[in-house]
Amino acid sequence: MLNAVFALAARGAVTRSVLDEWSLSASRAGLSATVDSWLAFIEALFVDGTVDAEEAVRDTSRAWPWQAAASVRVAIDSTTRPAELLTIHNYWTNVLPKAAAGFFVLADVECLVTSAWLRLAASRFLLRAPAVTAPLLERACASGETGWGKIGEVLLAACDAVPAAVPADFRDRFRAIRQA
């Protein structure tokens, strides 16, 4: 179900009606006991806003799919600052390639990454040297590259745009996925 969260978030469609449909389908399939707590968490994150996504993503008592869902919420939040977004995207580049094949759709991850950095490029005042870094971000986001290669390209451009020190291991990971 985490893959569906990535897909719906990429389309701006994590809504109460979608979650109600999932709940009804789970009930009909006899899976309510398995998915009800997950759906309640997703609803609290994306619909009601009663779970703080930034806290939930750092809560190591949660299983990684729950933390990953919280990271999606942080990534799509228009108030997320560049350094926080880069940290979330670094998390994705670290954990998602290790996930079971087919667990998520790479095109959705790419869409979430590029749309978030385009949103920040449009809010240039949030970036370091915006006259230089915003066009570089926009160019990286418009690249014809796809998948991890494009994600790596965008995140390398983002490293220069973030008005904070970027750990060397972030840049190393982004270079590695760009070349993969």
C-alpha positions as semicolon CSV with decimal commas, in nm:
position;residue;x (nm);y (nm);z (nm)
1;M;0,000;0,000;0,000
2;L;0,299;0,229;0,034
3;N;0,333;0,226;-0,344
4;A;-0,023;0,358;-0,367
5;V;0,064;0,642;-0,129
6;F;0,353;0,744;-0,356
7;A;0,127;0,720;-0,662
8;L;-0,162;0,914;-0,512
9;A;0,065;1,179;-0,362
10;A;0,229;1,228;-0,703
11;R;-0,118;1,307;-0,836
12;G;-0,237;1,506;-0,536
13;A;-0,510;1,251;-0,476
14;V;-0,474;1,123;-0,119
15;T;-0,829;1,207;-0,016
16;R;-1,085;1,088;0,234
17;S;-1,296;0,939;-0,047
18;V;-1,001;0,731;-0,174
19;L;-0,927;0,611;0,178
20;D;-1,296;0,528;0,229
21;E;-1,286;0,319;-0,090
22;W;-0,976;0,135;0,034
23;S;-1,140;0,073;0,370
24;L;-1,454;-0,063;0,205
25;S;-1,250;-0,288;-0,023
26;A;-1,048;-0,415;0,273
27;S;-1,369;-0,488;0,463
28;R;-1,516;-0,681;0,170
29;A;-1,194;-0,883;0,139
30;G;-1,183;-0,953;0,512
31;L;-0,863;-0,751;0,554
32;S;-0,986;-0,475;0,780
33;A;-0,790;-0,602;1,078
34;T;-0,475;-0,585;0,867
35;V;-0,516;-0,243;0,705
36;D;-0,738;-0,033;0,933
37;S;-0,452;0,104;1,142
38;W;-0,253;0,184;0,824
39;L;-0,549;0,366;0,669
40;A;-0,611;0,559;0,991
41;F;-0,245;0,666;0,991
42;I;-0,260;0,775;0,625
43;E;-0,582;0,966;0,690
44;A;-0,428;1,140;0,992
45;L;-0,119;1,231;0,784
46;F;-0,275;1,343;0,457
47;V;-0,637;1,432;0,523
48;D;-0,681;1,544;0,883
49;G;-0,327;1,661;0,956
50;T;-0,349;1,524;1,309
51;V;-0,018;1,338;1,284
52;D;0,294;1,554;1,256
53;A;0,468;1,409;0,952
54;E;0,809;1,547;1,048
55;E;0,789;1,371;1,385
56;A;0,649;1,052;1,234
57;V;0,929;1,024;0,978
58;R;1,188;1,036;1,259
59;D;0,996;0,798;1,488
60;T;1,214;0,487;1,483
61;S;0,947;0,289;1,669
62;R;0,744;0,290;1,347
63;A;0,806;0,033;1,074
64;W;0,984;0,179;0,770
65;P;0,672;0,187;0,545
66;W;0,505;0,411;0,804
67;Q;0,810;0,638;0,817
68;A;0,823;0,639;0,436
69;A;0,457;0,741;0,415
70;A;0,528;1,024;0,657
71;S;0,826;1,125;0,442
72;V;0,594;1,155;0,141
73;R;0,374;1,392;0,339
74;V;0,675;1,605;0,432
75;A;0,793;1,607;0,070
76;I;0,463;1,737;-0,069
77;D;0,411;1,998;0,200
78;S;0,451;2,347;0,054
79;T;0,606;2,469;0,380
80;T;0,894;2,219;0,372
81;R;1,224;2,404;0,350
82;P;1,495;2,305;0,100
83;A;1,729;2,141;0,354
84;E;1,442;1,933;0,497
85;L;1,333;1,829;0,148
86;L;1,686;1,728;0,052
87;T;1,707;1,518;0,369
88;I;1,379;1,342;0,282
89;H;1,493;1,278;-0,073
90;N;1,824;1,145;0,054
91;Y;1,623;0,906;0,274
92;W;1,431;0,790;-0,034
93;T;1,750;0,731;-0,235
94;N;1,880;0,526;0,055
95;V;1,579;0,306;0,134
96;L;1,370;0,278;-0,183
97;P;1,628;0,104;-0,404
98;K;1,657;-0,161;-0,131
99;A;1,279;-0,220;-0,125
100;A;1,139;-0,532;-0,285
101;A;1,104;-0,506;-0,663
102;G;0,770;-0,357;-0,759
103;F;0,712;-0,213;-0,413
104;F;0,690;0,137;-0,556
105;V;0,664;0,294;-0,898
106;L;0,983;0,480;-0,983
107;A;0,797;0,724;-1,211
108;D;0,591;0,837;-0,910
109;V;0,903;0,890;-0,702
110;E;1,057;1,087;-0,989
111;C;0,742;1,298;-1,018
112;L;0,743;1,374;-0,645
113;V;1,111;1,473;-0,653
114;T;1,086;1,694;-0,960
115;S;0,761;1,863;-0,862
116;A;0,894;1,945;-0,515
117;W;1,212;2,103;-0,651
118;L;1,021;2,291;-0,920
119;R;0,797;2,429;-0,645
120;L;1,105;2,549;-0,456
121;A;1,265;2,689;-0,773
122;A;0,951;2,900;-0,813
123;S;1,004;3,029;-0,457
124;R;1,354;3,144;-0,537
125;F;1,398;3,341;-0,215
126;L;1,430;3,008;-0,031
127;L;1,736;2,905;-0,233
128;R;2,105;2,987;-0,213
129;A;2,213;3,213;-0,502
130;P;1,867;3,187;-0,660
131;A;1,961;3,364;-0,983
132;V;2,200;3,075;-1,054
133;T;2,056;2,775;-0,871
134;A;1,687;2,809;-0,962
135;P;1,752;2,786;-1,339
136;L;1,984;2,489;-1,278
137;L;1,711;2,315;-1,079
138;E;1,453;2,387;-1,348
139;R;1,686;2,252;-1,616
140;A;1,753;1,935;-1,417
141;C;1,380;1,884;-1,361
142;A;1,314;1,929;-1,735
143;S;1,587;1,683;-1,832
144;G;1,501;1,401;-2,068
145;E;1,664;1,158;-1,827
146;T;1,427;0,924;-1,641
147;G;1,417;0,716;-1,326
148;W;1,705;0,717;-1,082
149;G;1,925;0,898;-1,333
150;K;1,692;1,197;-1,338
151;I;1,637;1,185;-0,963
152;G;2,014;1,192;-0,912
153;E;2,049;1,483;-1,156
154;V;1,779;1,687;-0,980
155;L;1,916;1,615;-0,635
156;L;2,270;1,709;-0,737
157;A;2,136;2,043;-0,860
158;A;1,941;2,074;-0,535
159;C;2,261;2,029;-0,332
160;D;2,387;2,359;-0,470
161;A;2,054;2,534;-0,413
162;V;2,007;2,438;-0,048
163;P;2,111;2,725;0,180
164;A;2,281;2,489;0,424
165;A;2,580;2,259;0,436
166;V;2,510;1,938;0,246
167;P;2,680;1,624;0,377
168;A;2,931;1,470;0,135
169;D;2,755;1,134;0,156
170;F;2,437;1,293;0,011
171;R;2,630;1,414;-0,294
172;D;2,806;1,078;-0,328
173;R;2,474;0,889;-0,318
174;F;2,313;1,126;-0,570
175;R;2,610;1,091;-0,808
176;A;2,591;0,712;-0,776
177;I;2,220;0,693;-0,857
178;R;2,261;0,940;-1,143
179;Q;2,513;0,706;-1,304
180;A;2,322;0,386;-1,228
